[in-house]
Amino acid sequence: MSSENLLDVKNLKTSFFTHVGEVKAIRGVDFHLKKGEAIGIVGESGSGKSVTSLSVMKLLLNPGKIIDGQILFNGEDLATKTDKEMQSIRGNEISMIFQDPMTSLNPVYTIGDQIMEAIIKHQKVSKEEARKKAVEMLRLVGIPSPEKRIKQYPHEFSGGMRQRAMIAMALSCEPQLLIADEPTTALDVTIQAQILELMKDLKDRLNTSIILITHDLGVVVDVCSRIIVMYGGLIMEEGSSEEIFYNPKHPYTLGLLKSIPKITEKSDKQRLIPIDGTPPDLLKPPKGCPFAPRCDFAMRICMEQSPEYTQMSPTHRSMCHLLHPDAPIVPEINGNMNKEGQA
């Protein structure tokens, strides 16, 4: 593992053993995250984004289970750690923000008590010191009058304020890694922009590494330097933000980009192009490329054989048969590639 890498996930496989059979939610995922870097994981609902983050945190509930792979955090394999060992890592070295803050916050405790609980548990400080730190964290995330707000309950906060309080709680022990699972989904557009700006600011100020999980490509480009596109429990494409947005090399990434609304002149109005079909049933994972049944450019081999990764640059890789030197030319995918598979 590179000394720069904070997190190194290798061949991660996670399944849910249900009464109808094994649902292979993650089917061999590899990625890394450097210290102080922000990466985005995007894909439709059911593509495996959240299960990947829950596997890293070891928060999978029964019947979910990590069946193979390594999760190296600072060189230590989290996959082999017990639940008791993980308790000293969760909230302290790795923190997570969930989609809906109202279900993550306890309605019968004040915001201050909930932030202080994590500080007292992990940092072994007095209640008075924990209170000061909680006030400081609420101020850091832009909550006005934090001394007053610390005594209030979650229902007294607006949606955006609750999400800020969750970020304050997650960052209270200054973790090395922050996992944000769709942190802006339940918020309106202006609050969404503020939360993303806050996360960017905190990343630069505290040098925190971030994994931002979302189904909205427009959200990740603002915060993340690298993007991972997931589908059917696999990584379809990975690259820098520029490579994914301006030079996509997988039909699924192309489909996601085409479904982003654009602000254009009235005369230039175009309908959004949805991706027809539904994600694959991972109870019986497809033999070939999981996106093949919905792909406009699918060939027979796509249905029968899973493609290998093609490396276009040191940071850009994609899993698509169209990137093979002998594949037919599809201008949007391989039109600007030479026979060696280089873009």
PARO-968928 format. One line per field, with one value per residue (C-alpha): x, y, z; residue number from 1; residue in one letter. Coordinates in Angstrom, 3 decimals. Layout:
! PARO-968928
X	[X, ...]
Y	[Y, ...]
Z	[Z, ...]
resi	[NUM, ...]
resn	[A, ...]
***
This chain:
! PARO-968928
X	[0.000, 1.267, 2.242, 0.041, -3.080, -5.318, -7.773, -7.132, -10.087, -9.068, -11.433, -14.286, -17.220, -20.322, -23.438, -26.820, -27.928, -31.721, -34.409, -34.534, -30.776, -27.500, -27.770, -24.279, -24.452, -20.703, -18.886, -15.205, -14.523, -11.043, -10.313, -8.016, -8.208, -5.256, -4.900, -6.757, -8.444, -12.169, -13.652, -17.221, -19.074, -22.027, -24.637, -28.347, -30.152, -29.202, -25.768, -23.877, -22.702, -24.115, -23.258, -19.631, -19.580, -21.336, -18.776, -15.906, -17.540, -18.476, -22.030, -23.686, -26.664, -27.641, -28.005, -25.233, -21.691, -18.261, -17.270, -13.934, -11.419, -9.392, -10.240, -6.849, -7.151, -3.743, -2.340, -4.672, -7.294, -10.706, -12.347, -10.689, -11.447, -14.037, -17.007, -15.328, -12.157, -14.260, -15.920, -12.661, -12.330, -15.929, -16.628, -13.001, -10.918, -13.748, -17.068, -20.214, -23.040, -26.292, -29.012, -31.731, -30.452, -33.800, -33.502, -29.827, -30.382, -32.022, -35.194, -35.082, -31.516, -30.303, -27.958, -25.201, -25.531, -25.293, -22.125, -20.580, -21.233, -18.791, -16.167, -16.289, -16.159, -13.221, -11.196, -11.524, -12.127, -14.294, -17.922, -17.012, -14.242, -16.578, -19.217, -16.656, -15.594, -19.266, -19.915, -16.728, -17.832, -21.307, -19.637, -17.264, -20.173, -21.864, -24.643, -25.406, -25.570, -24.062, -24.142, -27.947, -28.406, -26.480, -29.376, -32.005, -33.549, -33.410, -37.050, -36.130, -33.611, -34.461, -33.405, -30.222, -29.337, -29.819, -27.471, -24.911, -25.273, -24.658, -21.493, -20.387, -20.952, -19.079, -16.107, -16.032, -13.217, -11.363, -11.549, -9.118, -11.957, -15.489, -18.032, -21.046, -23.901, -26.206, -25.887, -27.847, -30.740, -33.396, -32.348, -33.372, -30.919, -29.589, -29.001, -27.465, -24.911, -24.096, -23.521, -21.224, -19.320, -18.978, -17.606, -15.075, -13.993, -13.618, -11.621, -9.123, -9.082, -8.843, -7.194, -9.990, -10.371, -13.938, -15.958, -19.093, -21.824, -24.598, -26.716, -26.297, -23.209, -23.660, -23.006, -19.668, -17.914, -17.877, -16.256, -14.385, -11.189, -11.904, -15.159, -16.053, -19.092, -20.778, -23.416, -24.577, -22.093, -19.063, -17.017, -17.835, -15.479, -13.069, -11.259, -10.592, -13.601, -12.391, -11.970, -15.428, -17.233, -15.362, -14.075, -16.398, -15.425, -18.388, -21.945, -23.368, -21.360, -22.487, -26.113, -25.780, -24.276, -27.068, -29.688, -28.335, -30.640, -28.870, -29.669, -30.006, -31.670, -35.402, -34.762, -32.225, -34.537, -33.936, -35.687, -33.691, -32.623, -33.375, -31.628, -34.368, -34.681, -33.813, -30.631, -29.820, -31.127, -28.053, -29.690, -28.712, -25.909, -25.466, -22.659, -21.490, -21.462, -24.242, -25.194, -25.488, -29.338, -29.755, -26.815, -27.388, -24.035, -24.186, -22.600, -23.057, -19.840, -21.224, -23.983, -21.654, -18.402, -17.560, -15.139, -11.673, -10.610, -8.895, -6.495, -6.698, -4.383, -2.820, -6.052, -8.663, -9.982, -13.182, -14.805, -16.154, -15.675, -15.832, -12.358, -10.818, -8.631, -10.824, -14.169, -16.335, -16.008, -18.594, -17.683, -18.942, -16.883, -13.849, -13.837, -10.679, -8.694, -5.768, -5.256, -3.391, -6.498, -5.055, -7.338]
Y	[0.000, 3.461, 5.403, 8.229, 6.064, 6.451, 3.815, 0.912, -1.340, -4.547, -7.031, -6.253, -8.667, -8.205, -10.372, -10.495, -14.014, -13.774, -16.490, -16.506, -16.810, -14.848, -11.277, -10.360, -6.620, -5.912, -8.206, -7.280, -3.582, -1.987, 1.670, 3.850, 7.217, 9.473, 11.629, 14.927, 13.760, 13.765, 11.091, 10.686, 7.390, 7.764, 5.437, 4.650, 3.325, -0.331, -0.008, -0.788, 2.680, 2.652, -1.015, -0.174, 2.572, 0.386, -2.365, 0.095, 1.121, -2.512, -1.389, -4.127, -5.583, -9.242, -10.841, -8.699, -10.051, -9.205, -12.465, -11.509, -8.706, -6.272, -2.813, -1.320, 1.841, 3.271, -0.162, -2.072, -4.454, -3.398, -6.510, -8.688, -6.406, -7.301, -5.075, -3.988, -2.954, -1.047, 0.997, 2.865, 3.602, 4.585, 8.206, 8.717, 7.941, 7.308, 9.172, 8.928, 11.337, 9.710, 10.754, 11.901, 13.710, 13.384, 9.591, 9.802, 12.229, 11.081, 13.172, 13.000, 14.318, 17.852, 18.469, 19.359, 16.101, 14.085, 15.849, 15.677, 11.925, 11.144, 13.588, 12.159, 8.542, 8.940, 11.838, 11.079, 14.721, 16.288, 17.256, 20.969, 20.563, 18.465, 21.231, 23.851, 21.600, 21.022, 24.804, 25.270, 22.564, 24.102, 27.469, 25.818, 24.437, 27.853, 27.492, 30.942, 31.398, 27.948, 28.501, 28.740, 26.110, 23.475, 23.243, 22.686, 19.439, 18.142, 19.146, 22.787, 22.788, 23.155, 20.419, 22.246, 23.030, 19.365, 18.272, 20.861, 19.474, 15.960, 17.204, 18.878, 15.572, 13.594, 15.988, 16.515, 13.966, 15.241, 11.946, 11.194, 9.957, 11.316, 9.218, 11.278, 9.090, 11.335, 14.192, 16.691, 14.548, 15.814, 19.476, 22.259, 23.543, 26.581, 24.621, 21.832, 24.301, 25.567, 22.028, 21.162, 24.431, 23.627, 20.144, 21.603, 24.210, 21.632, 19.313, 22.109, 23.355, 20.006, 17.957, 15.386, 12.756, 12.511, 9.806, 11.486, 9.059, 10.382, 9.645, 13.246, 13.799, 17.571, 17.366, 15.510, 17.673, 20.585, 18.739, 15.706, 15.409, 11.772, 10.003, 6.300, 5.191, 2.056, -0.221, -3.733, -4.067, -3.265, -0.192, 0.619, 3.572, 5.570, 8.779, 12.386, 14.737, 16.158, 12.678, 11.507, 14.686, 15.521, 12.135, 9.368, 5.887, 3.793, 3.832, 3.961, 7.087, 8.598, 7.801, 9.422, 12.564, 12.789, 12.682, 15.816, 18.828, 21.690, 25.410, 26.425, 29.094, 28.659, 27.892, 25.200, 23.154, 19.395, 16.544, 14.679, 11.243, 8.631, 5.250, 2.727, -0.429, -1.308, -2.357, -6.103, -8.611, -9.387, -12.567, -13.939, -11.617, -11.409, -13.443, -10.585, -6.805, -5.851, -2.839, -4.823, -5.230, -1.423, -0.427, 1.112, -0.242, -3.790, -6.617, -10.366, -10.665, -8.100, -10.555, -13.550, -12.303, -9.712, -7.122, -6.446, -2.968, -0.840, 1.785, 4.994, 7.021, 6.529, 7.841, 6.679, 3.109, 1.664, -1.768, -1.973, -4.319, -1.297, -0.283, -3.463, -2.648, -4.904, -3.403, -1.500, 2.292, 4.079, 7.804, 8.669, 5.919, 4.912, 7.424, 9.192, 6.087, 4.451, 0.708, 0.412, 1.589, 5.014, 8.053]
Z	[0.000, -0.851, 2.270, 0.954, 0.898, 3.924, 2.691, 0.346, -0.521, -2.310, -3.973, -1.546, -1.770, 0.378, 0.300, 2.027, 2.891, 2.637, 2.795, -1.030, -1.508, -1.554, -2.837, -4.096, -3.389, -3.885, -6.303, -6.175, -5.657, -5.594, -4.867, -2.767, -1.052, -0.282, 2.829, 2.404, -0.841, -1.636, -3.905, -5.096, -5.547, -7.919, -9.378, -9.318, -6.264, -5.822, -7.449, -4.224, -3.118, 0.416, 1.007, 0.131, 2.795, 5.392, 4.682, 5.311, 8.616, 9.407, 10.092, 8.048, 9.850, 9.678, 7.048, 5.466, 5.555, 4.084, 2.394, 0.832, 0.389, 2.472, 3.836, 4.715, 6.813, 7.747, 6.865, 9.242, 7.817, 9.169, 7.678, 10.357, 13.330, 15.972, 16.769, 20.037, 18.162, 15.602, 18.379, 19.010, 15.247, 14.417, 15.279, 16.230, 13.117, 10.616, 10.806, 8.730, 7.868, 6.804, 4.382, 6.783, 9.887, 11.690, 11.812, 12.871, 15.760, 18.997, 19.510, 23.347, 23.802, 23.150, 20.198, 22.687, 24.633, 21.422, 20.219, 23.715, 23.997, 21.150, 22.481, 26.043, 24.792, 22.402, 23.770, 27.504, 28.499, 31.214, 30.575, 30.678, 28.067, 25.895, 26.065, 24.945, 22.052, 21.051, 20.973, 18.919, 16.421, 15.987, 15.335, 12.827, 10.763, 10.643, 13.240, 14.750, 18.563, 19.268, 23.086, 22.866, 20.156, 22.098, 24.583, 21.884, 20.625, 17.003, 16.283, 17.012, 14.131, 10.418, 7.935, 6.903, 10.532, 11.507, 8.747, 9.941, 13.479, 12.098, 10.343, 13.608, 15.428, 12.777, 12.870, 16.651, 17.142, 14.038, 12.087, 9.293, 7.059, 6.656, 4.722, 3.596, 2.307, 0.230, 2.771, 0.651, -0.673, 1.762, 1.448, -0.929, -3.543, -1.645, 1.583, -0.540, -1.953, 1.565, 2.924, -0.022, 0.434, 4.135, 3.400, 0.943, 3.481, 6.276, 4.009, 3.347, 6.936, 8.780, 5.960, 6.286, 3.545, 2.226, 0.474, -0.905, -1.986, -4.214, -7.279, -8.449, -10.629, -10.357, -6.601, -6.761, -9.337, -6.918, -4.005, -5.396, -7.399, -8.377, -9.237, -9.035, -11.071, -9.661, -11.147, -10.269, -7.387, -9.569, -10.465, -14.091, -14.436, -12.295, -13.153, -12.257, -12.353, -15.693, -17.238, -16.143, -17.247, -20.461, -21.606, -20.305, -21.471, -20.330, -21.761, -18.198, -17.307, -20.603, -19.716, -16.277, -17.831, -20.421, -17.655, -15.896, -16.515, -18.306, -18.257, -21.920, -24.060, -24.698, -28.370, -27.437, -25.192, -25.224, -23.444, -20.813, -21.996, -19.317, -19.118, -19.945, -17.869, -14.282, -12.417, -12.462, -9.923, -7.785, -6.491, -9.913, -11.079, -14.855, -16.408, -18.625, -18.173, -15.713, -17.863, -21.139, -21.148, -20.936, -23.136, -26.592, -27.827, -26.379, -28.407, -27.982, -25.927, -23.437, -22.461, -22.202, -20.704, -18.063, -19.500, -18.065, -16.970, -19.609, -18.253, -20.320, -18.053, -14.585, -13.017, -15.577, -16.010, -17.425, -17.659, -21.212, -24.206, -26.545, -25.332, -26.809, -29.881, -32.085, -30.976, -33.489, -33.415, -31.270, -31.485, -27.971, -26.283, -28.353, -31.210, -29.959, -28.963, -30.682, -31.096, -27.767, -25.917, -25.055, -25.160]
resi	[1, 2, 3, 4, 5, 6, 7, 8, 9, 10, 11, 12, 13, 14, 15, 16, 17, 18, 19, 20, 21, 22, 23, 24, 25, 26, 27, 28, 29, 30, 31, 32, 33, 34, 35, 36, 37, 38, 39, 40, 41, 42, 43, 44, 45, 46, 47, 48, 49, 50, 51, 52, 53, 54, 55, 56, 57, 58, 59, 60, 61, 62, 63, 64, 65, 66, 67, 68, 69, 70, 71, 72, 73, 74, 75, 76, 77, 78, 79, 80, 81, 82, 83, 84, 85, 86, 87, 88, 89, 90, 91, 92, 93, 94, 95, 96, 97, 98, 99, 100, 101, 102, 103, 104, 105, 106, 107, 108, 109, 110, 111, 112, 113, 114, 115, 116, 117, 118, 119, 120, 121, 122, 123, 124, 125, 126, 127, 128, 129, 130, 131, 132, 133, 134, 135, 136, 137, 138, 139, 140, 141, 142, 143, 144, 145, 146, 147, 148, 149, 150, 151, 152, 153, 154, 155, 156, 157, 158, 159, 160, 161, 162, 163, 164, 165, 166, 167, 168, 169, 170, 171, 172, 173, 174, 175, 176, 177, 178, 179, 180, 181, 182, 183, 184, 185, 186, 187, 188, 189, 190, 191, 192, 193, 194, 195, 196, 197, 198, 199, 200, 201, 202, 203, 204, 205, 206, 207, 208, 209, 210, 211, 212, 213, 214, 215, 216, 217, 218, 219, 220, 221, 222, 223, 224, 225, 226, 227, 228, 229, 230, 231, 232, 233, 234, 235, 236, 237, 238, 239, 240, 241, 242, 243, 244, 245, 246, 247, 248, 249, 250, 251, 252, 253, 254, 255, 256, 257, 258, 259, 260, 261, 262, 263, 264, 265, 266, 267, 268, 269, 270, 271, 272, 273, 274, 275, 276, 277, 278, 279, 280, 281, 282, 283, 284, 285, 286, 287, 288, 289, 290, 291, 292, 293, 294, 295, 296, 297, 298, 299, 300, 301, 302, 303, 304, 305, 306, 307, 308, 309, 310, 311, 312, 313, 314, 315, 316, 317, 318, 319, 320, 321, 322, 323, 324, 325, 326, 327, 328, 329, 330, 331, 332, 333, 334, 335, 336, 337, 338, 339, 340, 341, 342, 343]
resn	[M, S, S, E, N, L, L, D, V, K, N, L, K, T, S, F, F, T, H, V, G, E, V, K, A, I, R, G, V, D, F, H, L, K, K, G, E, A, I, G, I, V, G, E, S, G, S, G, K, S, V, T, S, L, S, V, M, K, L, L, L, N, P, G, K, I, I, D, G, Q, I, L, F, N, G, E, D, L, A, T, K, T, D, K, E, M, Q, S, I, R, G, N, E, I, S, M, I, F, Q, D, P, M, T, S, L, N, P, V, Y, T, I, G, D, Q, I, M, E, A, I, I, K, H, Q, K, V, S, K, E, E, A, R, K, K, A, V, E, M, L, R, L, V, G, I, P, S, P, E, K, R, I, K, Q, Y, P, H, E, F, S, G, G, M, R, Q, R, A, M, I, A, M, A, L, S, C, E, P, Q, L, L, I, A, D, E, P, T, T, A, L, D, V, T, I, Q, A, Q, I, L, E, L, M, K, D, L, K, D, R, L, N, T, S, I, I, L, I, T, H, D, L, G, V, V, V, D, V, C, S, R, I, I, V, M, Y, G, G, L, I, M, E, E, G, S, S, E, E, I, F, Y, N, P, K, H, P, Y, T, L, G, L, L, K, S, I, P, K, I, T, E, K, S, D, K, Q, R, L, I, P, I, D, G, T, P, P, D, L, L, K, P, P, K, G, C, P, F, A, P, R, C, D, F, A, M, R, I, C, M, E, Q, S, P, E, Y, T, Q, M, S, P, T, H, R, S, M, C, H, L, L, H, P, D, A, P, I, V, P, E, I, N, G, N, M, N, K, E, G, Q, A]
***
